[in-house]
Amino acid sequence: MAFVRLKGGEKEMAYTPQLSMKSSCTLRRLSWALGIPMTKGIEYVFEYLPKILDKKKVCEGCRDKSKCNECVFNS
């Protein structure tokens, strides 16, 4: 997986994720409703998911224990 560094040191994926047509349409409509580009809309989705998913279950299924200190599910 390739990353580029943003201002402030944050990493950003250097490629566009592949979405199904249904997911792309859903993201487009959410982004329109929020008045933001799809790239920001998907960020909103990822910011919201940790609020509603079972954090313990996500941690138990995690395959990369090297990032626990910075993981949104480890709070």
CHARMM internal coordinates of N, CA and C (Angstrom, degrees):
IC EDIT
DIST 1 N 1 CA 1.4439
DIST 1 CA 1 C 1.5292
ANGL 1 N 1 CA 1 C 108.28
DIST 1 C 2 N 1.3016
ANGL 1 CA 1 C 2 N 117.34
DIHE 1 N 1 CA 1 C 2 N 131.05
DIST 2 N 2 CA 1.4619
ANGL 1 C 2 N 2 CA 122.04
DIHE 1 CA 1 C 2 N 2 CA -178.25
DIST 2 CA 2 C 1.5243
ANGL 2 N 2 CA 2 C 110.46
DIHE 1 C 2 N 2 CA 2 C -98.72
DIST 2 C 3 N 1.3196
ANGL 2 CA 2 C 3 N 116.23
DIHE 2 N 2 CA 2 C 3 N 141.04
DIST 3 N 3 CA 1.4536
ANGL 2 C 3 N 3 CA 122.03
DIHE 2 CA 2 C 3 N 3 CA 178.88
DIST 3 CA 3 C 1.5168
ANGL 3 N 3 CA 3 C 110.08
DIHE 2 C 3 N 3 CA 3 C -128.71
DIST 3 C 4 N 1.3167
ANGL 3 CA 3 C 4 N 115.69
DIHE 3 N 3 CA 3 C 4 N 154.34
DIST 4 N 4 CA 1.4599
ANGL 3 C 4 N 4 CA 122.06
DIHE 3 CA 3 C 4 N 4 CA 169.96
DIST 4 CA 4 C 1.5151
ANGL 4 N 4 CA 4 C 106.86
DIHE 3 C 4 N 4 CA 4 C -122.75
DIST 4 C 5 N 1.3166
ANGL 4 CA 4 C 5 N 117.28
DIHE 4 N 4 CA 4 C 5 N 152.71
DIST 5 N 5 CA 1.4649
ANGL 4 C 5 N 5 CA 121.43
DIHE 4 CA 4 C 5 N 5 CA 179.51
DIST 5 CA 5 C 1.5194
ANGL 5 N 5 CA 5 C 110.05
DIHE 4 C 5 N 5 CA 5 C -91.60
DIST 5 C 6 N 1.3234
ANGL 5 CA 5 C 6 N 115.93
DIHE 5 N 5 CA 5 C 6 N 135.44
DIST 6 N 6 CA 1.4562
ANGL 5 C 6 N 6 CA 122.70
DIHE 5 CA 5 C 6 N 6 CA 175.35
DIST 6 CA 6 C 1.5174
ANGL 6 N 6 CA 6 C 109.27
DIHE 5 C 6 N 6 CA 6 C -96.96
DIST 6 C 7 N 1.3159
ANGL 6 CA 6 C 7 N 116.30
DIHE 6 N 6 CA 6 C 7 N 169.15
DIST 7 N 7 CA 1.4585
ANGL 6 C 7 N 7 CA 119.82
DIHE 6 CA 6 C 7 N 7 CA 173.83
DIST 7 CA 7 C 1.5151
ANGL 7 N 7 CA 7 C 108.42
DIHE 6 C 7 N 7 CA 7 C -58.06
DIST 7 C 8 N 1.3023
ANGL 7 CA 7 C 8 N 118.16
DIHE 7 N 7 CA 7 C 8 N 139.52
DIST 8 N 8 CA 1.4500
ANGL 7 C 8 N 8 CA 122.24
DIHE 7 CA 7 C 8 N 8 CA -177.23
DIST 8 CA 8 C 1.5167
ANGL 8 N 8 CA 8 C 112.79
DIHE 7 C 8 N 8 CA 8 C 88.95
DIST 8 C 9 N 1.3457
ANGL 8 CA 8 C 9 N 117.44
DIHE 8 N 8 CA 8 C 9 N 0.57
DIST 9 N 9 CA 1.4520
ANGL 8 C 9 N 9 CA 120.82
DIHE 8 CA 8 C 9 N 9 CA 175.44
DIST 9 CA 9 C 1.5163
ANGL 9 N 9 CA 9 C 115.67
DIHE 8 C 9 N 9 CA 9 C 86.75
DIST 9 C 10 N 1.3305
ANGL 9 CA 9 C 10 N 118.46
DIHE 9 N 9 CA 9 C 10 N -4.80
DIST 10 N 10 CA 1.4590
ANGL 9 C 10 N 10 CA 120.42
DIHE 9 CA 9 C 10 N 10 CA -179.30
DIST 10 CA 10 C 1.5248
ANGL 10 N 10 CA 10 C 110.03
DIHE 9 C 10 N 10 CA 10 C -70.26
DIST 10 C 11 N 1.3274
ANGL 10 CA 10 C 11 N 116.53
DIHE 10 N 10 CA 10 C 11 N 145.20
DIST 11 N 11 CA 1.4611
ANGL 10 C 11 N 11 CA 121.16
DIHE 10 CA 10 C 11 N 11 CA 179.18
DIST 11 CA 11 C 1.5183
ANGL 11 N 11 CA 11 C 110.12
DIHE 10 C 11 N 11 CA 11 C -91.83
DIST 11 C 12 N 1.3232
ANGL 11 CA 11 C 12 N 115.68
DIHE 11 N 11 CA 11 C 12 N 147.81
DIST 12 N 12 CA 1.4601
ANGL 11 C 12 N 12 CA 122.07
DIHE 11 CA 11 C 12 N 12 CA 175.99
DIST 12 CA 12 C 1.5135
ANGL 12 N 12 CA 12 C 107.89
DIHE 11 C 12 N 12 CA 12 C -132.32
DIST 12 C 13 N 1.3360
ANGL 12 CA 12 C 13 N 117.13
DIHE 12 N 12 CA 12 C 13 N 142.04
DIST 13 N 13 CA 1.4536
ANGL 12 C 13 N 13 CA 120.26
DIHE 12 CA 12 C 13 N 13 CA 177.45
DIST 13 CA 13 C 1.5231
ANGL 13 N 13 CA 13 C 108.89
DIHE 12 C 13 N 13 CA 13 C -64.00
DIST 13 C 14 N 1.3104
ANGL 13 CA 13 C 14 N 116.82
DIHE 13 N 13 CA 13 C 14 N 140.69
DIST 14 N 14 CA 1.4560
ANGL 13 C 14 N 14 CA 121.57
DIHE 13 CA 13 C 14 N 14 CA -176.46
DIST 14 CA 14 C 1.5298
ANGL 14 N 14 CA 14 C 112.30
DIHE 13 C 14 N 14 CA 14 C -96.24
DIST 14 C 15 N 1.3144
ANGL 14 CA 14 C 15 N 117.98
DIHE 14 N 14 CA 14 C 15 N 12.73
DIST 15 N 15 CA 1.4560
ANGL 14 C 15 N 15 CA 120.65
DIHE 14 CA 14 C 15 N 15 CA 177.19
DIST 15 CA 15 C 1.5199
ANGL 15 N 15 CA 15 C 109.56
DIHE 14 C 15 N 15 CA 15 C -139.52
DIST 15 C 16 N 1.3103
ANGL 15 CA 15 C 16 N 115.96
DIHE 15 N 15 CA 15 C 16 N 162.92
DIST 16 N 16 CA 1.4549
ANGL 15 C 16 N 16 CA 121.99
DIHE 15 CA 15 C 16 N 16 CA 179.57
DIST 16 CA 16 C 1.5202
ANGL 16 N 16 CA 16 C 109.57
DIHE 15 C 16 N 16 CA 16 C -90.10
DIST 16 C 17 N 1.3433
ANGL 16 CA 16 C 17 N 118.15
DIHE 16 N 16 CA 16 C 17 N 124.78
DIST 17 N 17 CA 1.4647
ANGL 16 C 17 N 17 CA 119.23
DIHE 16 CA 16 C 17 N 17 CA 178.95
DIST 17 CA 17 C 1.5316
ANGL 17 N 17 CA 17 C 111.18
DIHE 16 C 17 N 17 CA 17 C -67.10
DIST 17 C 18 N 1.3116
ANGL 17 CA 17 C 18 N 116.45
DIHE 17 N 17 CA 17 C 18 N 147.26
DIST 18 N 18 CA 1.4549
ANGL 17 C 18 N 18 CA 122.00
DIHE 17 CA 17 C 18 N 18 CA 177.41
DIST 18 CA 18 C 1.5278
ANGL 18 N 18 CA 18 C 108.47
DIHE 17 C 18 N 18 CA 18 C -82.60
DIST 18 C 19 N 1.3235
ANGL 18 CA 18 C 19 N 117.04
DIHE 18 N 18 CA 18 C 19 N 125.47
DIST 19 N 19 CA 1.4557
ANGL 18 C 19 N 19 CA 122.42
DIHE 18 CA 18 C 19 N 19 CA 177.79
DIST 19 CA 19 C 1.5192
ANGL 19 N 19 CA 19 C 109.14
DIHE 18 C 19 N 19 CA 19 C -117.28
DIST 19 C 20 N 1.3204
ANGL 19 CA 19 C 20 N 116.05
DIHE 19 N 19 CA 19 C 20 N 148.13
DIST 20 N 20 CA 1.4605
ANGL 19 C 20 N 20 CA 119.15
DIHE 19 CA 19 C 20 N 20 CA 173.12
DIST 20 CA 20 C 1.5305
ANGL 20 N 20 CA 20 C 107.57
DIHE 19 C 20 N 20 CA 20 C -68.44
DIST 20 C 21 N 1.3143
ANGL 20 CA 20 C 21 N 116.56
DIHE 20 N 20 CA 20 C 21 N 163.41
DIST 21 N 21 CA 1.4634
ANGL 20 C 21 N 21 CA 120.54
DIHE 20 CA 20 C 21 N 21 CA 179.18
DIST 21 CA 21 C 1.5331
ANGL 21 N 21 CA 21 C 110.25
DIHE 20 C 21 N 21 CA 21 C -60.32
DIST 21 C 22 N 1.3277
ANGL 21 CA 21 C 22 N 116.76
DIHE 21 N 21 CA 21 C 22 N -40.84
DIST 22 N 22 CA 1.4624
ANGL 21 C 22 N 22 CA 120.92
DIHE 21 CA 21 C 22 N 22 CA -179.75
DIST 22 CA 22 C 1.5341
ANGL 22 N 22 CA 22 C 110.76
DIHE 21 C 22 N 22 CA 22 C -63.60
DIST 22 C 23 N 1.3316
ANGL 22 CA 22 C 23 N 116.83
DIHE 22 N 22 CA 22 C 23 N -45.64
DIST 23 N 23 CA 1.4675
ANGL 22 C 23 N 23 CA 120.24
DIHE 22 CA 22 C 23 N 23 CA 179.50
DIST 23 CA 23 C 1.5249
ANGL 23 N 23 CA 23 C 111.38
DIHE 22 C 23 N 23 CA 23 C -65.76
DIST 23 C 24 N 1.3174
ANGL 23 CA 23 C 24 N 116.03
DIHE 23 N 23 CA 23 C 24 N -39.40
DIST 24 N 24 CA 1.4618
ANGL 23 C 24 N 24 CA 120.04
DIHE 23 CA 23 C 24 N 24 CA 178.42
DIST 24 CA 24 C 1.5294
ANGL 24 N 24 CA 24 C 111.12
DIHE 23 C 24 N 24 CA 24 C -63.08
DIST 24 C 25 N 1.3170
ANGL 24 CA 24 C 25 N 116.59
DIHE 24 N 24 CA 24 C 25 N -42.85
DIST 25 N 25 CA 1.4817
ANGL 24 C 25 N 25 CA 120.75
DIHE 24 CA 24 C 25 N 25 CA 178.40
DIST 25 CA 25 C 1.5256
ANGL 25 N 25 CA 25 C 110.86
DIHE 24 C 25 N 25 CA 25 C -64.81
DIST 25 C 26 N 1.3268
ANGL 25 CA 25 C 26 N 116.57
DIHE 25 N 25 CA 25 C 26 N -40.55
DIST 26 N 26 CA 1.4660
ANGL 25 C 26 N 26 CA 120.66
DIHE 25 CA 25 C 26 N 26 CA 178.61
DIST 26 CA 26 C 1.5181
ANGL 26 N 26 CA 26 C 110.50
DIHE 25 C 26 N 26 CA 26 C -63.60
DIST 26 C 27 N 1.3229
ANGL 26 CA 26 C 27 N 116.77
DIHE 26 N 26 CA 26 C 27 N -46.51
DIST 27 N 27 CA 1.4592
ANGL 26 C 27 N 27 CA 121.23
DIHE 26 CA 26 C 27 N 27 CA 179.02
DIST 27 CA 27 C 1.5217
ANGL 27 N 27 CA 27 C 111.13
DIHE 26 C 27 N 27 CA 27 C -62.50
DIST 27 C 28 N 1.3215
ANGL 27 CA 27 C 28 N 117.06
DIHE 27 N 27 CA 27 C 28 N -41.37
DIST 28 N 28 CA 1.4625
ANGL 27 C 28 N 28 CA 120.97
DIHE 27 CA 27 C 28 N 28 CA 178.62
DIST 28 CA 28 C 1.5289
ANGL 28 N 28 CA 28 C 110.77
DIHE 27 C 28 N 28 CA 28 C -59.61
DIST 28 C 29 N 1.3207
ANGL 28 CA 28 C 29 N 117.21
DIHE 28 N 28 CA 28 C 29 N -45.91
DIST 29 N 29 CA 1.4654
ANGL 28 C 29 N 29 CA 120.97
DIHE 28 CA 28 C 29 N 29 CA -178.68
DIST 29 CA 29 C 1.5300
ANGL 29 N 29 CA 29 C 112.27
DIHE 28 C 29 N 29 CA 29 C -67.41
DIST 29 C 30 N 1.3296
ANGL 29 CA 29 C 30 N 116.72
DIHE 29 N 29 CA 29 C 30 N -39.88
DIST 30 N 30 CA 1.4685
ANGL 29 C 30 N 30 CA 119.90
DIHE 29 CA 29 C 30 N 30 CA 175.58
DIST 30 CA 30 C 1.5314
ANGL 30 N 30 CA 30 C 110.32
DIHE 29 C 30 N 30 CA 30 C -61.62
DIST 30 C 31 N 1.3174
ANGL 30 CA 30 C 31 N 115.81
DIHE 30 N 30 CA 30 C 31 N -43.14
DIST 31 N 31 CA 1.4649
ANGL 30 C 31 N 31 CA 120.49
DIHE 30 CA 30 C 31 N 31 CA -179.33
DIST 31 CA 31 C 1.5174
ANGL 31 N 31 CA 31 C 111.56
DIHE 30 C 31 N 31 CA 31 C -66.25
DIST 31 C 32 N 1.3319
ANGL 31 CA 31 C 32 N 117.35
DIHE 31 N 31 CA 31 C 32 N -41.70
DIST 32 N 32 CA 1.4674
ANGL 31 C 32 N 32 CA 120.05
DIHE 31 CA 31 C 32 N 32 CA 175.88
DIST 32 CA 32 C 1.5218
ANGL 32 N 32 CA 32 C 110.48
DIHE 31 C 32 N 32 CA 32 C -59.34
DIST 32 C 33 N 1.3278
ANGL 32 CA 32 C 33 N 115.97
DIHE 32 N 32 CA 32 C 33 N -45.02
DIST 33 N 33 CA 1.4704
ANGL 32 C 33 N 33 CA 120.34
DIHE 32 CA 32 C 33 N 33 CA -178.21
DIST 33 CA 33 C 1.5252
ANGL 33 N 33 CA 33 C 111.46
DIHE 32 C 33 N 33 CA 33 C -61.61
DIST 33 C 34 N 1.3321
ANGL 33 CA 33 C 34 N 116.40
DIHE 33 N 33 CA 33 C 34 N -34.79
DIST 34 N 34 CA 1.4642
ANGL 33 C 34 N 34 CA 121.13
DIHE 33 CA 33 C 34 N 34 CA -179.84
DIST 34 CA 34 C 1.5255
ANGL 34 N 34 CA 34 C 112.39
DIHE 33 C 34 N 34 CA 34 C -86.84
DIST 34 C 35 N 1.3406
ANGL 34 CA 34 C 35 N 116.31
DIHE 34 N 34 CA 34 C 35 N -10.23
DIST 35 N 35 CA 1.4504
ANGL 34 C 35 N 35 CA 120.51
DIHE 34 CA 34 C 35 N 35 CA -179.28
DIST 35 CA 35 C 1.5215
ANGL 35 N 35 CA 35 C 113.52
DIHE 34 C 35 N 35 CA 35 C 70.18
DIST 35 C 36 N 1.3417
ANGL 35 CA 35 C 36 N 115.67
DIHE 35 N 35 CA 35 C 36 N 34.97
DIST 36 N 36 CA 1.4683
ANGL 35 C 36 N 36 CA 120.98
DIHE 35 CA 35 C 36 N 36 CA -177.32
DIST 36 CA 36 C 1.5289
ANGL 36 N 36 CA 36 C 109.58
DIHE 35 C 36 N 36 CA 36 C -132.05
DIST 36 C 37 N 1.3316
ANGL 36 CA 36 C 37 N 117.80
DIHE 36 N 36 CA 36 C 37 N 161.06
DIST 37 N 37 CA 1.4658
ANGL 36 C 37 N 37 CA 119.47
DIHE 36 CA 36 C 37 N 37 CA 176.01
DIST 37 CA 37 C 1.5249
ANGL 37 N 37 CA 37 C 111.56
DIHE 36 C 37 N 37 CA 37 C -69.22
DIST 37 C 38 N 1.3156
ANGL 37 CA 37 C 38 N 115.64
DIHE 37 N 37 CA 37 C 38 N 159.12
DIST 38 N 38 CA 1.4654
ANGL 37 C 38 N 38 CA 120.23
DIHE 37 CA 37 C 38 N 38 CA -178.57
DIST 38 CA 38 C 1.5218
ANGL 38 N 38 CA 38 C 112.23
DIHE 37 C 38 N 38 CA 38 C -59.60
DIST 38 C 39 N 1.3250
ANGL 38 CA 38 C 39 N 118.00
DIHE 38 N 38 CA 38 C 39 N -32.88
DIST 39 N 39 CA 1.4621
ANGL 38 C 39 N 39 CA 120.53
DIHE 38 CA 38 C 39 N 39 CA 178.92
DIST 39 CA 39 C 1.5214
ANGL 39 N 39 CA 39 C 111.45
DIHE 38 C 39 N 39 CA 39 C -62.45
DIST 39 C 40 N 1.3173
ANGL 39 CA 39 C 40 N 116.96
DIHE 39 N 39 CA 39 C 40 N -34.17
DIST 40 N 40 CA 1.4714
ANGL 39 C 40 N 40 CA 120.88
DIHE 39 CA 39 C 40 N 40 CA 175.75
DIST 40 CA 40 C 1.5248
ANGL 40 N 40 CA 40 C 110.53
DIHE 39 C 40 N 40 CA 40 C -80.04
DIST 40 C 41 N 1.3187
ANGL 40 CA 40 C 41 N 116.68
DIHE 40 N 40 CA 40 C 41 N -34.74
DIST 41 N 41 CA 1.4649
ANGL 40 C 41 N 41 CA 121.09
DIHE 40 CA 40 C 41 N 41 CA 179.55
DIST 41 CA 41 C 1.5119
ANGL 41 N 41 CA 41 C 112.36
DIHE 40 C 41 N 41 CA 41 C -59.55
DIST 41 C 42 N 1.3292
ANGL 41 CA 41 C 42 N 116.21
DIHE 41 N 41 CA 41 C 42 N -42.31
DIST 42 N 42 CA 1.4694
ANGL 41 C 42 N 42 CA 119.13
DIHE 41 CA 41 C 42 N 42 CA 179.53
DIST 42 CA 42 C 1.5259
ANGL 42 N 42 CA 42 C 110.45
DIHE 41 C 42 N 42 CA 42 C -68.05
DIST 42 C 43 N 1.3344
ANGL 42 CA 42 C 43 N 117.32
DIHE 42 N 42 CA 42 C 43 N -32.11
DIST 43 N 43 CA 1.4691
ANGL 42 C 43 N 43 CA 120.89
DIHE 42 CA 42 C 43 N 43 CA 175.12
DIST 43 CA 43 C 1.5310
ANGL 43 N 43 CA 43 C 110.07
DIHE 42 C 43 N 43 CA 43 C -63.51
DIST 43 C 44 N 1.3338
ANGL 43 CA 43 C 44 N 117.41
DIHE 43 N 43 CA 43 C 44 N -41.74
DIST 44 N 44 CA 1.4655
ANGL 43 C 44 N 44 CA 121.15
DIHE 43 CA 43 C 44 N 44 CA 177.76
DIST 44 CA 44 C 1.5231
ANGL 44 N 44 CA 44 C 110.48
DIHE 43 C 44 N 44 CA 44 C -60.07
DIST 44 C 45 N 1.3322
ANGL 44 CA 44 C 45 N 116.57
DIHE 44 N 44 CA 44 C 45 N -42.54
DIST 45 N 45 CA 1.4674
ANGL 44 C 45 N 45 CA 120.95
DIHE 44 CA 44 C 45 N 45 CA 178.85
DIST 45 CA 45 C 1.5233
ANGL 45 N 45 CA 45 C 109.88
DIHE 44 C 45 N 45 CA 45 C -59.07
DIST 45 C 46 N 1.3477
ANGL 45 CA 45 C 46 N 115.91
DIHE 45 N 45 CA 45 C 46 N -47.00
DIST 46 N 46 CA 1.4615
ANGL 45 C 46 N 46 CA 119.63
DIHE 45 CA 45 C 46 N 46 CA -178.74
DIST 46 CA 46 C 1.5249
ANGL 46 N 46 CA 46 C 112.72
DIHE 45 C 46 N 46 CA 46 C -69.66
DIST 46 C 47 N 1.3050
ANGL 46 CA 46 C 47 N 118.19
DIHE 46 N 46 CA 46 C 47 N -26.55
DIST 47 N 47 CA 1.4671
ANGL 46 C 47 N 47 CA 120.80
DIHE 46 CA 46 C 47 N 47 CA 175.20
DIST 47 CA 47 C 1.5255
ANGL 47 N 47 CA 47 C 111.24
DIHE 46 C 47 N 47 CA 47 C -73.83
DIST 47 C 48 N 1.3317
ANGL 47 CA 47 C 48 N 116.50
DIHE 47 N 47 CA 47 C 48 N -30.65
DIST 48 N 48 CA 1.4641
ANGL 47 C 48 N 48 CA 121.49
DIHE 47 CA 47 C 48 N 48 CA -177.53
DIST 48 CA 48 C 1.5360
ANGL 48 N 48 CA 48 C 112.28
DIHE 47 C 48 N 48 CA 48 C -81.39
DIST 48 C 49 N 1.3110
ANGL 48 CA 48 C 49 N 117.98
DIHE 48 N 48 CA 48 C 49 N -37.25
DIST 49 N 49 CA 1.4635
ANGL 48 C 49 N 49 CA 121.17
DIHE 48 CA 48 C 49 N 49 CA -175.21
DIST 49 CA 49 C 1.5224
ANGL 49 N 49 CA 49 C 114.31
DIHE 48 C 49 N 49 CA 49 C -53.34
DIST 49 C 50 N 1.3380
ANGL 49 CA 49 C 50 N 120.61
DIHE 49 N 49 CA 49 C 50 N -43.61
DIST 50 N 50 CA 1.4666
ANGL 49 C 50 N 50 CA 118.66
DIHE 49 CA 49 C 50 N 50 CA 179.18
DIST 50 CA 50 C 1.5320
ANGL 50 N 50 CA 50 C 113.93
DIHE 49 C 50 N 50 CA 50 C -62.17
DIST 50 C 51 N 1.3161
ANGL 50 CA 50 C 51 N 116.96
DIHE 50 N 50 CA 50 C 51 N -19.12
DIST 51 N 51 CA 1.4676
ANGL 50 C 51 N 51 CA 120.63
DIHE 50 CA 50 C 51 N 51 CA 178.85
DIST 51 CA 51 C 1.5270
ANGL 51 N 51 CA 51 C 111.99
DIHE 50 C 51 N 51 CA 51 C -77.07
DIST 51 C 52 N 1.3367
ANGL 51 CA 51 C 52 N 116.78
DIHE 51 N 51 CA 51 C 52 N -22.37
DIST 52 N 52 CA 1.4677
ANGL 51 C 52 N 52 CA 119.33
DIHE 51 CA 51 C 52 N 52 CA -174.14
DIST 52 CA 52 C 1.5297
ANGL 52 N 52 CA 52 C 114.53
DIHE 51 C 52 N 52 CA 52 C -116.36
DIST 52 C 53 N 1.3381
ANGL 52 CA 52 C 53 N 117.35
DIHE 52 N 52 CA 52 C 53 N -16.19
DIST 53 N 53 CA 1.4605
ANGL 52 C 53 N 53 CA 119.98
DIHE 52 CA 52 C 53 N 53 CA -179.01
DIST 53 CA 53 C 1.5258
ANGL 53 N 53 CA 53 C 111.25
DIHE 52 C 53 N 53 CA 53 C -88.40
DIST 53 C 54 N 1.3136
ANGL 53 CA 53 C 54 N 115.98
DIHE 53 N 53 CA 53 C 54 N 156.80
DIST 54 N 54 CA 1.4603
ANGL 53 C 54 N 54 CA 122.71
DIHE 53 CA 53 C 54 N 54 CA 177.64
DIST 54 CA 54 C 1.5282
ANGL 54 N 54 CA 54 C 108.55
DIHE 53 C 54 N 54 CA 54 C -73.93
DIST 54 C 55 N 1.3304
ANGL 54 CA 54 C 55 N 116.94
DIHE 54 N 54 CA 54 C 55 N 104.98
DIST 55 N 55 CA 1.4596
ANGL 54 C 55 N 55 CA 122.04
DIHE 54 CA 54 C 55 N 55 CA -175.91
DIST 55 CA 55 C 1.5249
ANGL 55 N 55 CA 55 C 111.81
DIHE 54 C 55 N 55 CA 55 C -60.92
DIST 55 C 56 N 1.3188
ANGL 55 CA 55 C 56 N 117.03
DIHE 55 N 55 CA 55 C 56 N -39.63
DIST 56 N 56 CA 1.4612
ANGL 55 C 56 N 56 CA 120.66
DIHE 55 CA 55 C 56 N 56 CA -179.64
DIST 56 CA 56 C 1.5259
ANGL 56 N 56 CA 56 C 110.68
DIHE 55 C 56 N 56 CA 56 C -61.88
DIST 56 C 57 N 1.3239
ANGL 56 CA 56 C 57 N 116.27
DIHE 56 N 56 CA 56 C 57 N -43.22
DIST 57 N 57 CA 1.4583
ANGL 56 C 57 N 57 CA 120.81
DIHE 56 CA 56 C 57 N 57 CA -179.90
DIST 57 CA 57 C 1.5303
ANGL 57 N 57 CA 57 C 110.86
DIHE 56 C 57 N 57 CA 57 C -64.60
DIST 57 C 58 N 1.3366
ANGL 57 CA 57 C 58 N 116.81
DIHE 57 N 57 CA 57 C 58 N -40.53
DIST 58 N 58 CA 1.4672
ANGL 57 C 58 N 58 CA 120.64
DIHE 57 CA 57 C 58 N 58 CA 178.23
DIST 58 CA 58 C 1.5207
ANGL 58 N 58 CA 58 C 110.05
DIHE 57 C 58 N 58 CA 58 C -63.51
DIST 58 C 59 N 1.3135
ANGL 58 CA 58 C 59 N 117.52
DIHE 58 N 58 CA 58 C 59 N -45.78
DIST 59 N 59 CA 1.4689
ANGL 58 C 59 N 59 CA 121.48
DIHE 58 CA 58 C 59 N 59 CA 179.57
DIST 59 CA 59 C 1.5286
ANGL 59 N 59 CA 59 C 111.53
DIHE 58 C 59 N 59 CA 59 C -62.33
DIST 59 C 60 N 1.3156
ANGL 59 CA 59 C 60 N 116.91
DIHE 59 N 59 CA 59 C 60 N -41.47
DIST 60 N 60 CA 1.4612
ANGL 59 C 60 N 60 CA 120.46
DIHE 59 CA 59 C 60 N 60 CA 179.59
DIST 60 CA 60 C 1.5252
ANGL 60 N 60 CA 60 C 111.71
DIHE 59 C 60 N 60 CA 60 C -63.47
DIST 60 C 61 N 1.3175
ANGL 60 CA 60 C 61 N 117.30
DIHE 60 N 60 CA 60 C 61 N -33.17
DIST 61 N 61 CA 1.4566
ANGL 60 C 61 N 61 CA 121.42
DIHE 60 CA 60 C 61 N 61 CA -178.87
DIST 61 CA 61 C 1.5182
ANGL 61 N 61 CA 61 C 114.10
DIHE 60 C 61 N 61 CA 61 C -89.98
DIST 61 C 62 N 1.3224
ANGL 61 CA 61 C 62 N 117.52
DIHE 61 N 61 CA 61 C 62 N -4.04
DIST 62 N 62 CA 1.4600
ANGL 61 C 62 N 62 CA 121.92
DIHE 61 CA 61 C 62 N 62 CA -176.63
DIST 62 CA 62 C 1.5281
ANGL 62 N 62 CA 62 C 111.45
DIHE 61 C 62 N 62 CA 62 C -65.23
DIST 62 C 63 N 1.3216
ANGL 62 CA 62 C 63 N 115.56
DIHE 62 N 62 CA 62 C 63 N 140.89
DIST 63 N 63 CA 1.4722
ANGL 62 C 63 N 63 CA 121.17
DIHE 62 CA 62 C 63 N 63 CA 178.91
DIST 63 CA 63 C 1.5220
ANGL 63 N 63 CA 63 C 111.89
DIHE 62 C 63 N 63 CA 63 C -109.78
DIST 63 C 64 N 1.3224
ANGL 63 CA 63 C 64 N 118.10
DIHE 63 N 63 CA 63 C 64 N 5.71
DIST 64 N 64 CA 1.4699
ANGL 63 C 64 N 64 CA 121.29
DIHE 63 CA 63 C 64 N 64 CA 179.30
DIST 64 CA 64 C 1.5167
ANGL 64 N 64 CA 64 C 109.09
DIHE 63 C 64 N 64 CA 64 C -133.71
DIST 64 C 65 N 1.3072
ANGL 64 CA 64 C 65 N 116.08
DIHE 64 N 64 CA 64 C 65 N 87.44
DIST 65 N 65 CA 1.4602
ANGL 64 C 65 N 65 CA 121.62
DIHE 64 CA 64 C 65 N 65 CA -178.14
DIST 65 CA 65 C 1.5352
ANGL 65 N 65 CA 65 C 112.71
DIHE 64 C 65 N 65 CA 65 C -79.24
DIST 65 C 66 N 1.3263
ANGL 65 CA 65 C 66 N 118.22
DIHE 65 N 65 CA 65 C 66 N 1.27
DIST 66 N 66 CA 1.4645
ANGL 65 C 66 N 66 CA 121.11
DIHE 65 CA 65 C 66 N 66 CA -178.28
DIST 66 CA 66 C 1.5278
ANGL 66 N 66 CA 66 C 112.62
DIHE 65 C 66 N 66 CA 66 C -79.63
DIST 66 C 67 N 1.3276
ANGL 66 CA 66 C 67 N 119.10
DIHE 66 N 66 CA 66 C 67 N -11.42
DIST 67 N 67 CA 1.4628
ANGL 66 C 67 N 67 CA 122.23
DIHE 66 CA 66 C 67 N 67 CA -176.26
DIST 67 CA 67 C 1.5291
ANGL 67 N 67 CA 67 C 113.28
DIHE 66 C 67 N 67 CA 67 C -113.97
DIST 67 C 68 N 1.3157
ANGL 67 CA 67 C 68 N 117.93
DIHE 67 N 67 CA 67 C 68 N 16.38
DIST 68 N 68 CA 1.4684
ANGL 67 C 68 N 68 CA 121.64
DIHE 67 CA 67 C 68 N 68 CA -175.97
DIST 68 CA 68 C 1.5345
ANGL 68 N 68 CA 68 C 112.88
DIHE 67 C 68 N 68 CA 68 C -55.73
DIST 68 C 69 N 1.3265
ANGL 68 CA 68 C 69 N 117.53
DIHE 68 N 68 CA 68 C 69 N -39.07
DIST 69 N 69 CA 1.4696
ANGL 68 C 69 N 69 CA 120.46
DIHE 68 CA 68 C 69 N 69 CA -177.05
DIST 69 CA 69 C 1.5198
ANGL 69 N 69 CA 69 C 113.20
DIHE 68 C 69 N 69 CA 69 C -63.53
DIST 69 C 70 N 1.3403
ANGL 69 CA 69 C 70 N 117.96
DIHE 69 N 69 CA 69 C 70 N -25.45
DIST 70 N 70 CA 1.4597
ANGL 69 C 70 N 70 CA 120.64
DIHE 69 CA 69 C 70 N 70 CA -179.08
DIST 70 CA 70 C 1.5318
ANGL 70 N 70 CA 70 C 112.90
DIHE 69 C 70 N 70 CA 70 C -111.58
DIST 70 C 71 N 1.3210
ANGL 70 CA 70 C 71 N 116.94
DIHE 70 N 70 CA 70 C 71 N 7.58
DIST 71 N 71 CA 1.4668
ANGL 70 C 71 N 71 CA 121.53
DIHE 70 CA 70 C 71 N 71 CA -177.22
DIST 71 CA 71 C 1.5253
ANGL 71 N 71 CA 71 C 111.63
DIHE 70 C 71 N 71 CA 71 C -80.94
DIST 71 C 72 N 1.3342
ANGL 71 CA 71 C 72 N 117.10
DIHE 71 N 71 CA 71 C 72 N 136.00
DIST 72 N 72 CA 1.4690
ANGL 71 C 72 N 72 CA 121.81
DIHE 71 CA 71 C 72 N 72 CA -179.83
DIST 72 CA 72 C 1.5165
ANGL 72 N 72 CA 72 C 112.19
DIHE 71 C 72 N 72 CA 72 C -69.91
DIST 72 C 73 N 1.3366
ANGL 72 CA 72 C 73 N 117.67
DIHE 72 N 72 CA 72 C 73 N -17.88
DIST 73 N 73 CA 1.4583
ANGL 72 C 73 N 73 CA 120.24
DIHE 72 CA 72 C 73 N 73 CA 179.65
DIST 73 CA 73 C 1.5226
ANGL 73 N 73 CA 73 C 112.09
DIHE 72 C 73 N 73 CA 73 C -88.23
DIST 73 C 74 N 1.3007
ANGL 73 CA 73 C 74 N 117.96
DIHE 73 N 73 CA 73 C 74 N -9.03
DIST 74 N 74 CA 1.4566
ANGL 73 C 74 N 74 CA 122.93
DIHE 73 CA 73 C 74 N 74 CA -179.96
DIST 74 CA 74 C 1.5244
ANGL 74 N 74 CA 74 C 109.52
DIHE 73 C 74 N 74 CA 74 C -103.10
DIST 74 C 75 N 1.3162
ANGL 74 CA 74 C 75 N 115.30
DIHE 74 N 74 CA 74 C 75 N 81.32
DIST 75 N 75 CA 1.4831
ANGL 74 C 75 N 75 CA 118.65
DIHE 74 CA 74 C 75 N 75 CA -179.64
DIST 75 CA 75 C 1.5096
ANGL 75 N 75 CA 75 C 111.07
DIHE 74 C 75 N 75 CA 75 C -127.29
END
COOR INIT
IC SEED 1 N 1 CA 1 C
IC BUILD
